[in-house]
Amino acid sequence: MKAPTVPNTSFVDKEFGGVDQLLEYCKALPKIELHAHLNGSISPESLRQLAEKRLAGTVGEAEAATGALSVLEALEWKDTFDLKDFFPMFKHIYALTNNMAWLVFIVHGVIKDFEDDGVRYLELRSTPRDDASTGLTKELYVQTVLQAISTSPATKISTRLILTIDRRHSPEVAMQIVDLAIRFRDQGVVGVDLAGDPYAADFDCKHALLKAKAAGLKVTIHLGEIENREAESASMLEVRPDRLGHATFLSEQLRAHVYEERIAVEMCMTSNVLCRTVSSYEEHHIKEALELDHPSILCTDDKSIFASPLSCEYALAASTFSMTKQQLFDLSKKSIDAIFANSEEKTRLRGVWDTWAP
Ligand SMILES: [Zn+2]
C-alpha cells in the first residue's frame, strides 16, 4: 500500500513552503499517539523479517510465515479496504506474533518507529491472546508486552499499554482481560479498550467495562464505526468512556452528548477513508470537531496497514483544513489532556512541548 498523498495547496505553499516542508515540520513536531493497535503497527520490514526467519522453522511456523507474506503481498496492491475483509487479515499477523521472543521484537520495533516519527508519548493497545502451540497465555502476553515496553531502547518516547477486549469475546473473557488490566496497572497498563469487527458481534461486555471504570482504570471504546448502531452506541456511552475511537456514525442526539460531555475522540482519518466509512478527508468528522474546539486527537489506528505514520496524519489535516504551524502545535499539545497516564506525566510532557522549537 502506498502512503497517502498529501495534496499541495496554495495554503501549504504559503504556510510551509511546500508539501515536503510540511511533512518535515509534522515529523519534527512532538506528537501524542493514543490509538495504535500493536499488530497493525508492525512495519512491513519487521513483518517480512519475522516471516523469513520463521520460514526456516518448523512446518507450523512456515505456514504462519506464508500467511503473513500473503498479507504483505495483498497490501501492496490494495487501494482501499472493506471492513469485512480487513479484520480476517489479522489472523495471519497474529500467527507470527504468538511467542514471547517475537512479541518483544515487534514491540521494540513499533516503539522505535513511533519515536523516529516524532511521537513522544504512545499508548499501544493489544488484545491478550492464548496460544497452546507456544505456551502463550493471556497473562504471559501482557507480561511480555510490558517487559518489552520497559526494555525498549527508545529514550525519547514513553509508552503505556491499553488492553483490548475483542467484540467476539464472551463476557467472561472480557472480565478476565479487565482483571489483567487491574493486576498490571502499576506496571504500565493504563486502560481498557473495546475493539474488533463491528459486524461480528453485539456489545456484550458492559459489566466488564464498568468494573474497569470502578477500579479507576480508563476506558476507550471503538464507537459508531458502522451505520445503524444507535442503540448499541447509546448503551456503550452509558459506561461513561474516557475516550472514543472513531465515533463516525452517531445520531445528532448522541453526537451532541459526546460534545456536551467533552469526551475526547481519537480521530483516524486515513483509516476511515481507506476503510470507506468516511468518503473523503474533507468530509471527515474531525472538521466539525475542530471547529467546535472539541477534544480531538489525531491517531493512526494501524499505521502499517494504512501506510500512514502519525506525521502524515498531521500533514493531511494541515493540507485538508488549512491548519497553520501554530494550530498543529496546539492540537498536538492539547492531546496531552486526553492521555490515560497520570498528571505527573502530563506535566512532564507539557514541559517537552514548551521547550520544543521547530
Ligand atoms: Zn482501532
Residues whose N, C-alpha, C, O or C-beta is under 5 A from the ligand:
A	BS01	ZN	D301
